[in-house]
């Protein structure tokens, strides 16, 4: 039992190394043969402090937590309700303790590494909002003040997760991707080669990351909205084939397992893109220059493999 003018702290003597305890302001310094650790005494609950190998075990009335001591910065550890606050020289981080697995917490530069029995995850700490981090099965749940997001941990690349306004930025070793969080359904985000797989409760979609512009991805009903710096595009998900979406200049390239199609984005209205058999129907019925009941059947050029709307003067334009 260590007793100060403010609080009392219990440290078990089940560890061979004896602890040197110093009072620094309103914090306690535990010192072992390996490292020094600071534990804040501003919390009413008493902490049980154990040294296991080169890691620390903090134990409260609810749970036990392991914090790696392989980082030079000393951690301030606070218990807030049923969550833990780790505080470094830079920022403060909240980790939920509602998960049975113990987290290994490391500070790497200005990013945090959460380590479980399965994988390691990097979360950027450049955002003011604190993240609640939970492990659900083999997936991670990031929770902010607005929404909850699930990211599978089946991908080798570690994701850097940032909250920008009401959108999420996933960052890999290759590119950065923005996913809008204005949709109730949670997106499963996977990195496959140099493409991204967004997965909703309905379907899976592949978006190529070979384009510099970041895409805003929204689920509207059973359709997808891709949004670039120029325009917004709607792609129907009623087709089994997954679409690869690329921005080339001011045109869009949709790529299926069969062909590649270019659709001009010079029209303000959003395009509805459907795959019917081995042909594509582009619905431009919203064009103000035409009747709202007018649509184009598009013919495929075998030589150039480019889908172009047939002019209204030709017979291929069908009035419905």
Helices and strands as residue ranges (DSSP letters): E 2-3, E 8-9, E 20-24, E 27-31, E 36-40, E 48-52, E 55-59, E 64-68, E 76-80, E 83-87, E 92-96, E 104-108, E 111-115, E 120-124, E 132-136, E 139-143, E 148-152, E 160-164, E 167-171, E 176-180, E 188-192, E 195-199, E 204-208, E 216-220, E 223-227, E 232-236, E 244-248, E 251-255, E 260-264, E 272-276, E 279-283, E 294-296, E 298-300, E 307-309, E 317-319
